[in-house]
Amino acid sequence: MSVTGEASGSIDGGSRAVDEVVDLVSKLIRFDTSNTGELATTKGERECAEWVAERLREVGYTTEYVESGAPGRGNVFARLQGADSGRGALLMHGHLDVVPAEASDWSVHPFSGAVRDGYVWGRGAIDMKDMCGMMLAVARQFKREGTVPPRDIVFAFLADEEAGGTWGSQWLADNRPDLFDGITEAVGEVGGFSLTVPRPDGTERRLYLVETAEKGLGWMRLRAKARAGHGSFLHEDNAVTILAEAVARLGRHTFPLVVSDSVAEFLAVVSEETGLTFDPDSPDIEGQLAKLGTISRIIGATLRDTANPTMLQAGYKANVIPQTAEAVIDCRVVPGRREAFEREVDDLIGPDVEREWITALDSYETTFDGDLVDAMNAAILAHDPQGRTVPYMLSGGTDAKAFARLGIRCFGFAPLRLPPELDFTALFHGVDERVPVDALEFGTQVLEHFLLNS
């Protein structure tokens, strides 16, 4: 039996978890769990959740299947008792839903789970059936071998993250808080992946980004109303024109630079490692970040609020000026900026355009310290002695937003050692999403070490 605080001897010499993780991820991808954002058309979550539950039960777990407020929105929970159940439990969470994919755009079918050219291919390969597969593999190994971790671990496989968790983590936090009793810390996406940076001496360093913060998420509807009329008349009071002008002002606006503690610490570490200068007070900070390559998409987006128009709807006939026009804006707000952001939006859209939040989830930020962070760092160094963990802020959102409301301290840590040439950020919701096989095997070893010492 493995005991608290000691990694099992199987880590360096292979393990059951490493042996089966690729197959588990491939099989998870084969479940089409496309989340359209609509209850009627979202599919596959129940079937995938039931399959996960069976994989857990067959090695001895007692599982609980919960539908989060609507039929088919399946979630699975399993608890592994630790040596000290009096300590706060650790929540390991992953979501089973994925964004839709158009098969004709892909090199392989997005739900094939194909394993080729050193990658596992398919929708969800990195968002986030890779982490779900690693969690499942380690959970199964621990139960098979009778491993007792230092404290209780709750494994949760969740629905609806890709639509803000309304029918997943948010519903569970509101309606089943008992499922999270005794949990003090949580680990999920998006973090633990490597970023290779050049050093002044010509060598390279792999930084492993741990998510300690994420921007607020909000989907906002704008609506303009005016007088309907015939398309051939002079018509100065046009709802489409009013809305279009407001949307253009908002979409072209640059919000003020705000550097959070997580971003400042990230920039300091990168500066130290690379010798490059990143001046948070510089108006050209985004240009400076471009030196980091594709990761600058995420880091740059954490320096300011964003409000990107994504949907427009108006009219029903070519020669009829409609009475109403609507737009949807995807808003991501830096921690501490919610009220200032709303005031700025109101000034931009003007008094003739109404706005309402369709979904509004708060930002989150914690500090990069404590025993759990030490355990993450130790796990990375055990398998990549040249690695270094560093905090960062995610420009998107995760289920951590729901768990933070319950007083749980949240991190993103889904470890992957990635080839430097891989454009990792482009794979999120992208075409030909895939994860390296050796990154999965590395991540499984790291996760096993982490859970045995957390």
Steps between C-alpha positions, in 0.01 A plus 500: 500500500635844409498741790467870556776721365685231301474460126451136401798328342301459179546862397850468354454147374160536342157460653155373420379858479761588239433177312128570458473879483522525120227241454278672757540842335432351158183331622380816674541695175283245317202616703352794309426729793449813290360786705307740277390716790140382450336228709321351201809444287779430751571128509714219628575616853292233674648214294854622556444556873350152540802350323735686737296380797529140381878533459516620861262237638685212335805572717297542820382862525156594621378763256218750500337601174323838510302675228548871543157651452407348165476151348826372360727755666707231668758543776693229685661522845728251678693542825828330588557501875835636614720434800371811676133553425500782754695714255317697237432284196640571152263525203634382164253612234468475125219562253376241252326736257676649199427774251352381168725411207439497125638168373565627147756749633714235672782271385344221709144460621473719813340219701725218382750520785760400242851423627754580230822689438565513875174678584149420619266691267149628550272759652581524869855367467629802692170651617478296708468126451877477534475603866188288551690199366801570722276540804317178418822306442655611829176448692477144367862423583468630854193284566650188342821530702335602826680834497410731787568866418575752775141628504166428340482557125168563328506426127228688309415469130262779406252625242446833322826681565511619139179700553602655831394212725135608529398134473817374663728646767288811564187289550689256723640781716152647543299179541740231622760674718504183711707336227782741589482473879846499653678601179743787549702499176433410138706426189373506143583665167678704341854477631801278551596511131852594401623813326856476366690830517853591390761592760782752456765223503343330195325225694126465551276478804162335523260705708188320622214746527273448802170683481448711810251746351243536226309790358131546558277360228189674375278470195316827451199572279464845345162609365393804301136586437368757253214558258433235238434606145531448127852445369454755220425798727742745655540359848738666746366301798629151407557235769755317286707815449482595868610154608771464234661829599498402868644155427775652285598746774513223757681253276773750409548630854823434691438463872762626749808299589464316832779271626383256767731335750495171305594671174770711666659191655487316168671789319766524769590131471510511120721809512734327743526186287529662157668831567222664300332815626128503572396836636145481640475879482594518133225580247674246272484214750304286250779550247757395756299186578505401132859388563355204690327361193153350498452508879478879463139446386405397852736724696422809293129446552545506878634857501171664410128444502366383166156538340479315170178506290413143404136498384262737318129460435254738335228511240276251321470639146723701267260791459384529863691712750468298822388637832768313697863404447711290738864408548689267734836605644753263655645687798804398704577720799821533701461434876375807683377674184133395478334828600747716308456277195121539505529879526739508206267283290202725578695806390595330174161364396306813594152554642312360199628146545386272781730238646445192714721218623407160357770339713727676747762306698749667731875505455725305734854538634704329768864517605780277375601351832419232753543124532297419188716726283811341654362157409439609139853634471651187654303276264620694194863498616486126570436437130657807342790621718554795265140616531363788703144574605364851461155651564291652226150629433266324255322730258202262487300332774464158662284316752724650770267801498223288652719331759658827610150613604503214751821627659723248322847615396545415132792437265544387141753216474462246218868420444630455144857525373454637150732521200616862458375519142141403584255792483316383809270797545366465144374150581244620755169484310706475181513268200713181533510522879752246629725417793845336486507143627820559695347814656210289629739243646711773659191671641372177649828443682501858628139477612568177684797655682299812580204312648725277709662807655222757528 
